[in-house]
Amino acid sequence: MTTLKFRNNDEMPILGLGTFRSEPNEVYNAVLSAIKIGYRHIDCAAAYGNEKEVGNAIAEAIKQGLVTRNDLWVTSKLWNASHGKENVIPALKQTLEDLQLEYLDLYLIHWPVALKKGTEMPEKASDFIPLSEVPLTNTWKGMEAALEQGLAKHIGVSNCNENQLKEILATAVHQPEMNQVEMHPFLQQEALQSFCVKNDMLLTAYAPLGSLVDENSTLRLLENDTIKNIAKARRMSPAQVALAYTIQRGIAVIPKSINEARLLQNLETLNHTLTGEDMALLKDLDKAHRFIDGKFWEVENGPYTADSIWNA
């Protein structure tokens, strides 16, 4: 398994299993199947509503002797309703209880968006807390406490832009080691990658195969002719081409699937290598297109806009 190396030389498998939008009754089988066929990196989040089932699957895999806890890399994320340094540890302890783990390998701030306690998804402006009232730097102090208490071995962020990262870096005692963002051939984010590399921060790509969240979008990553032509020439699937492109940029990928054949196909991406010519052709596909556009954070008179999240 190819890995990404953290500052202390801990290694994270570069390909993991995403669990977003996996129903509780489906995610147990998906996680257990993934571990059986060789996955060692599981990406979770409290907001996905399925961490108890993920935890049951991990516990079963350990019970069956398929893996030990040390063999696995488990990531989770702090939900928006638990921003503020005093809320981080309680939220993390709930996640650990649900996952039946004593520590996380990586804990991330899920979004640079703060919600009032108990809010799952906001419906009105009063459900939000502006970042001027609960800055990311304040929440980061709670993340640092989680690291110092050994509840998380590494800490980072998700969906953060360069300016938000600079804000955290300016006061951090322990700097973020990961930024998890949407990345694929249609959204390559080269400037953000360059900034992260310069600041010794790793990247994980979510939605590395695109997404059907916007069902009206005419863009279908895996139906792109360039991707399909490379797949045919290299005896790969279009999904493997998309994943290999991001992996060869030194970025981790966490494709989500509950289908065992597709889980195996995604994992087998690691057996393929794209040529320099392939990489150049795929680089030309960048459209700066977000499938997860962030507009679900926009409500009338609310403090957040998609543009402010990505670009402020």
N, C-alpha and C positions, 0 to 999 in steps of 0.2 A: 504493500500500500504506500503510495506516495504521500508525503506529509508536508505540513507547513511547520516551521520551527519558531517557537516563542522565545522571548528574550532569555528565559532561564533554561533553554534547550528542551522544554517539553514539546512534544510533537503531536499535532492534530491531523488525523487523516484528511486528505484534501477533498475526498468525496464522502458525503454523509447522506443520511436519510432525513428529509424534511417531513414534518408532521402537520403542517398547516392544512386546514380543511379536510383532515382525515377524521371521519366520524369515530366516536369512542369504540363502537363495536367492530370497526374495521382496523383501527390503528393498532390494536393489540396483535392481531395476526400479522400485520405489515411489519411491525418492529421485530417480532419473534422470527419471522421468515428472513428479514434482512440480516439479523445477527447470525442466523444459521448459514446463510450463503456468504458471509464474510464482512458485512458492514460492521464498523467499530465506532462510528460517529453518528450520534442521534441528535437532531436539532429540535428543541421543544420551545414552548412558551406557555405561560399561565393563560394568556388570552385565547389559546386554541381550545381550551375547555376539555382537553383529553389527557392531561398529565397523569391522572390516576391510572388510566389504561396503559399508557406508556410505561409507567412504573411497574405495573403488574407483569408486562412483557419482559422488562429487564430483569425483574426478580426471577421469573420463570427460566430465562436463559441462563442466569447464574446458577439456579437450582439444578438445572439439567447438566451443568458442567460445560456448557458451550463457551462461556467466557468467565473471567473474573471481573470484579469491578475495575481493576487497574487496566484491563484490556480495552475498556470503553471510554470514549470521549462524549460527554453529555453537556450540551449547551441549553440554557433556558434564558428567559427574558422577563424583565420587570415591567409589569403593565403600567399604563399611563395613570391609573388611579392610585398608584403607590409612589408617585414622585415625592420628593422631600426626604432629607437624610434620615429622619426618624421612622419612615415607612418602609425603607428598603429591607432591613433585616427581617421584620415580620413577614413581608411578602416572600422573601427568599426561603424562610423556614417553612412556609406553607407549601411552596414548590418542592422543597426537599422531602417533606412528609408525603406529598402526592407521588413523587417519583421513587420513594422508599430508598433515598440516598442520604449519605452523611455529608456529601459535598458535591458541588458542580465543578466541572472542569472549566467552564466559561459561563459568566453571567453578563447579560447585556441590558442596557436601557433600551426598551423596545422602540420607542418613538420620542422625538423631541416635542412632545405634546403632553400637557398635564391635564388630568381630569379630576373632578371631585371624587372623594372616597366613595366606593361602591358603584361607580359608573362603569358599565361594561362598554357600551357604545353611546356616544352623546347624541342627543336629539335637539338640544337648544343651547343657546349661548351660555346660560347659567350652569351647564354641566361641565364647563371648562374652567381651568385656572390658567391665566396668562403666565408665560415664562418669566415675565417681569416680577411676578409674585413668588414663583418657585423656580429659580434659575436652575439650569442644568448643573451648574457648579455646586449647588446645594445638594441635589440628588446624588451627584458624584461622590460627595463625602460619605454618603451611606454605602455606595458601592465599594469605596475604599475600606470602610469598616468591615464589609463582608469578606474582602480579601484578607484583611489583617486577622480576622477571627477564624480563617481557614474554611469558611463556608463555601467559598469559591476560590479556585486556584488561579483564575485569570478573570479580568473584568474588561468590559468594552461597551460599545454602543451599537445601535442599529439605526439606519435611516438618517444619519447625520451628515450635514454638508461641511465644507471646509471651514466656514466661519464658526459653526457650532463646535467643531473639534478644536479650533484655536482657542475658543472661550474656555473649554474644559482644560486644555493643556496649560493655559496661563496660570492656573492655580492648583493643578493636580499635584499631589504628593506621589501617587502611583498613576502613571499615564495610561490612557486606554491602549489596549493591545489589539483590539479588533474593531472593525466597522463592518457591519453586515448590511448590505444594500442590494437593491435590484440590479442585476447585471446579466447581460446576454449579448449576442452579436448586434442586436438592435439598440442596445443601451450600454455603451462600453465605458463611459465615465473615466476617460483617460486622465483628466486633470485631477480628479479626486484620487485616483490610484497613485498618481505621481506624488501628491501631497502625503498620502498615507505611507508610501515607501520612504519618503524623505524623513518622516517622523517615526519610523520603525513600528508601523502599525499594519497588521495583516488585514486582508479583506476576505469576506465570505459573500458569495453571490446567492441571493434568493431569487426565485423564479428564473433559474438559469435556462429553462426551456420555453420561456415566455409564460403566458398565463391566459386563461379564459375568463378572468374576472370581469373584463369588459367584453361581454359577449357580442356587442355591436361592432367591435373593432374589426376592420377588414384585414388587419395584419395577423398573419399566422407564421410564427417563426419557423416551424418545422415544415412548412409548405414552401419556403423560399427556394427558388430554383438554384441559386448558388450552393446552398446547403445540401440540397438533394443531389446535385451533380457531384459534389465532393464525396458525399456518402456513397454514391454508386461507384465512384472510382476507387475508393479506399475500402470497399466492402464493409461499410459501417452503416448504422442507422442515422437518419437526420438528427435524432436526439443525441447520439454519441458524438456527432460532429460539433453540435452546439456546446456540449459539455467539455469536449476536448479543447475547444478554442479557449474557453475561460480558464480551464486548468493550466493550459500551457502559458497563460499570462501570469501564472503564479497565484491564482485566486481560488479559494475553496468553493465548492458547489454543493448544494443540498437539495437535489431534485426530490420531489415528493411523488410517491406512488404507493398504491396498495395492491398492485398486480405483481405477482411473484416473477413472472417472465420479464416484466419491465424492470423490476428491481435488479434482476441479474444482468439485463442488457445495460442498464446504467452503470453498474459496477464494472462491467467488462470494458467500459470506456478506457479504463486504465491500461488496457492491453494494446491500445491504439495510439499512434502518433501522427499528427498532421504535419505536412511539409511546410517549409517557409512560404512556398507559393500559395498553399491552402490558407495559411494564416493571413497573408496579404489580401487575398480575395475576401476573406471573412471580415477583415478590418474595414473594408470598404462598405460593409452593410450597416454601419452605425447610422441610426436615424434619430438618436437622442429620444427614443420613444419609451415611455413608461407604461407598462401594462397596469401597474399598481400606482395610480397617479396621485393618490393622497387627497382627492377631492371629497372623500367621505368625512374629512375633518372640517369641511366648510359648512357652517350653518349661519343663518341670518344674524348679523351683528356679533358673530363669534370672533375670538381673538386669533384664529389661525386660518391661513389660506394655503392651498397646495404650493403656491409660488413662494410663500414665506418659509415653508418647511424645507423646500429644496434649495432655495437661492438666497434667503435673507442673510 
